[in-house]
Amino acid sequence: MTNRNLLGAALAVGASIALPAMLQGKLTTGVIGFSVGAVLFGSFSYLWDRFRRSRLATLGDLPERLPVRPILTLEIDERAERVVQEVAEWLHKNVGEVNRSTKGVATWLLTTETSKSWLKGIGERIDIVVTSESDVRTALEVVSQPRLSTIVLDWGRNYENVKRIQIAISESIGESRVRVVGLREQPLDV
């Protein structure tokens, strides 16, 4: 979360606390409410952002701005069938139920959703497309996005999802056989 976004959110919270008091003619109460609301929300948001970034730092280098809808593309020196099996097993063990479908002769789609919780939010949808490029080379694309399309701030949950999947694949297939092709962000209107 950038400082500009944080300041805007803190001011909005402060204004929402102060406005009812000001409308009733209690200017002093409104000003105090505004100040307290802005300071409390700003402090909480800043500390929560620091906590999330320190937790995510254990997954490797962090980009300056965490993508809300990251798309990770990997190239793997392994048969696609084995990659599909390894990824499906890991998702089932660590995330939950996995829906597996075929999108063509040499393309598979694995879909799962993380669980909802008060701390993690509404949850995320993870789509993984596995494409066989040859007998021993596979392309894998991991997309993690919030379940609700209206979410614009996720505190790094989706980035954490794609990085955890990357680490799991590297550990199960072998780090030397897995290469990161790119990490980009899906536009919000998709």
matplotlib code that plots the C-alpha trace (Angstrom):
import matplotlib.pyplot as plt

x = [0.0, 1.5, 1.7, -0.8, -3.3, -2.8, -3.3, -6.4, -7.9, -7.0, -8.7, -11.8, -12.1, -11.6, -14.2, -16.7, -16.4, -16.4, -19.3, -22.2, -21.0, -20.4, -23.9, -25.3, -23.4, -20.8, -17.7, -15.2, -16.4, -16.2, -12.7, -11.5, -13.3, -11.7, -8.2, -8.6, -10.1, -7.4, -4.6, -5.9, -6.7, -3.4, -1.4, -3.2, -2.8, 0.9, 1.7, -0.4, 1.4, 4.8, 3.7, 2.6, 5.7, 8.0, 6.0, 6.2, 9.9, 10.4, 9.3, 12.1, 12.6, 9.5, 8.6, 8.2, 4.4, 2.7, 0.5, -3.2, -3.8, -0.3, 0.3, 3.4, 4.7, 7.1, 8.9, 9.6, 11.8, 9.4, 6.5, 3.2, 1.3, 3.8, 3.6, -0.3, -0.1, 2.4, 0.6, -2.9, -1.5, 0.1, -3.1, -5.3, -3.0, -2.4, -5.3, -8.4, -10.5, -9.1, -11.1, -9.2, -10.3, -8.7, -8.6, -7.3, -5.0, -2.0, -3.5, -4.9, -6.7, -6.5, -8.7, -9.1, -10.3, -8.7, -10.9, -12.6, -11.5, -11.7, -8.0, -7.4, -10.5, -13.0, -10.5, -8.8, -9.3, -6.2, -6.2, -3.2, -2.9, -0.4, 0.6, 2.8, 5.3, 7.2, 7.7, 10.0, 9.1, 6.0, 4.7, 2.8, 0.8, -0.4, -3.1, -4.3, -7.0, -9.6, -12.9, -14.6, -13.7, -14.2, -11.1, -8.2, -6.0, -5.2, -2.2, -0.1, -2.3, -2.4, 1.4, 2.0, -0.2, 1.8, 5.1, 4.1, 3.1, 6.4, 8.4, 6.4, 7.0, 10.7, 11.0, 9.1, 10.5, 13.9, 15.0, 17.4, 14.5, 12.1, 12.6, 10.6, 9.6, 7.8, 5.6, 3.1, -0.2, -3.5, -5.5, -8.4, -11.1, -10.5]
y = [0.0, 3.3, 6.2, 8.2, 5.4, 5.0, 8.7, 8.8, 5.8, 7.3, 10.6, 8.8, 6.9, 10.1, 11.9, 9.1, 9.4, 13.2, 13.9, 12.8, 14.9, 17.9, 17.6, 17.8, 21.1, 19.6, 20.9, 20.1, 16.5, 16.2, 17.5, 15.2, 12.2, 13.0, 13.2, 10.0, 8.0, 9.0, 8.4, 5.0, 3.7, 5.0, 3.4, 0.1, 0.0, 0.9, -1.8, -4.4, -3.6, -3.9, -7.3, -8.7, -7.5, -9.1, -12.4, -12.3, -11.6, -15.2, -16.2, -14.3, -10.9, -8.7, -6.3, -2.7, -2.9, -6.2, -7.2, -7.8, -10.2, -11.7, -14.0, -16.2, -18.0, -20.9, -23.2, -26.7, -29.4, -32.3, -34.1, -32.2, -35.2, -35.3, -31.5, -31.7, -34.6, -32.8, -29.5, -31.1, -33.1, -30.0, -27.9, -30.6, -31.0, -27.3, -25.4, -27.6, -29.2, -29.0, -29.0, -30.5, -30.1, -30.4, -27.4, -29.3, -32.0, -30.8, -28.3, -28.7, -26.3, -26.7, -24.5, -24.1, -21.5, -20.6, -20.6, -17.5, -16.2, -13.0, -12.5, -13.5, -12.0, -13.4, -15.8, -16.2, -18.2, -19.9, -21.0, -23.0, -23.7, -26.4, -26.7, -29.4, -27.7, -30.9, -34.4, -33.0, -29.3, -27.8, -24.3, -23.4, -20.2, -19.5, -16.8, -15.9, -13.3, -12.3, -14.1, -10.8, -8.6, -5.4, -6.2, -3.8, -4.3, -7.8, -7.3, -9.6, -12.7, -13.4, -12.8, -15.2, -17.8, -17.7, -17.7, -20.7, -22.6, -21.7, -22.9, -26.2, -27.0, -26.2, -28.5, -31.4, -31.3, -29.8, -26.1, -26.6, -27.8, -24.9, -21.4, -18.3, -16.8, -13.8, -12.2, -9.7, -8.3, -9.0, -5.8, -5.1, -5.1, -8.8]
z = [0.0, -1.0, 1.4, -0.8, -0.6, 3.1, 3.7, 1.6, 3.5, 6.9, 5.9, 4.6, 7.9, 9.9, 7.9, 8.3, 12.0, 12.1, 9.7, 11.9, 14.8, 12.5, 11.0, 14.5, 15.1, 17.4, 15.6, 18.4, 18.7, 14.9, 14.7, 17.5, 15.9, 12.6, 14.1, 16.2, 13.4, 10.9, 13.3, 14.5, 11.0, 9.6, 12.4, 12.0, 8.3, 8.4, 11.0, 9.2, 5.9, 7.6, 9.2, 5.8, 4.0, 6.6, 6.3, 2.5, 2.6, 3.7, 0.1, -1.6, -3.1, -3.1, -5.9, -4.8, -5.3, -4.6, -7.5, -6.6, -9.5, -10.2, -13.2, -12.8, -15.9, -15.4, -17.9, -16.5, -18.0, -17.2, -18.8, -18.5, -17.0, -14.1, -13.6, -13.5, -11.0, -8.7, -8.7, -8.2, -5.2, -3.6, -4.1, -2.6, 0.4, 1.0, -0.3, -0.8, -3.4, -7.0, -10.1, -13.0, -16.7, -20.1, -22.4, -25.5, -26.5, -24.4, -22.0, -18.5, -16.2, -12.4, -10.3, -6.6, -4.0, -0.7, 2.3, 3.8, 7.1, 9.1, 8.9, 5.3, 3.9, 1.3, -0.2, -3.5, -6.7, -8.1, -11.8, -13.1, -16.8, -17.7, -21.4, -22.9, -25.2, -26.0, -24.6, -21.9, -21.6, -20.0, -19.6, -16.5, -15.8, -12.3, -11.8, -8.3, -7.8, -5.1, -5.3, -5.5, -8.4, -6.3, -4.2, -5.0, -2.0, -0.8, 1.5, -0.7, -0.4, -4.2, -4.5, -1.6, -3.4, -6.6, -4.8, -2.6, -5.7, -7.4, -4.4, -4.2, -7.8, -7.6, -4.5, -6.0, -9.6, -8.9, -8.8, -11.8, -13.9, -13.2, -14.6, -14.0, -17.4, -15.9, -13.2, -14.4, -13.2, -14.7, -15.3, -12.9, -15.6, -16.5]

ax = plt.figure().add_subplot(projection="3d")
ax.plot(x, y, z, "-o")
ax.set_aspect("equal")
plt.show()
